[in-house]
């Protein structure tokens, strides 16, 4: 099953701000606001134009991971505000199921990186970007949908 060109376009449009967020997070440990805002704007447009993911999936993808990361940041630290905003924007863009897939390939390597480097804080945007590209690869080659 081939994916509609509009879905492919949404994924490719999100690649640019996610790559930039990853580069900046790796170099300077900061995620520029324009990156998560761009992803959120892209997701807003795609919510109006595309049937999937549903609005319920988008809202769940926005709230659940965002609130979990916010709770972790407040309780334990080590999670920056940019990480929270970028993850929430990705959740609204891709929906909860796709974000779970992305996080499955992002969080274990991030935890291993933290353990190996003995750092409490990691450049999470780098790992989110890797998870996104794994998702993009599976999406493109297997013909899955958002």
Secondary structure, 3 states (H helix, E strand, C coil): CCCCHHHHHHHHHHHHHHHHHHHHHHHHCCCCHHHHHHHHHHHHHHHHHCCCCCHHHHHHHHHHHHHHHHHHHHHCCCCCHHHHHHHHHHHHHHHHHHHHHHHHHHHHHHHHHHHHHCCCCCCHHHHHHHHHHHHHHHHHHHCCCC
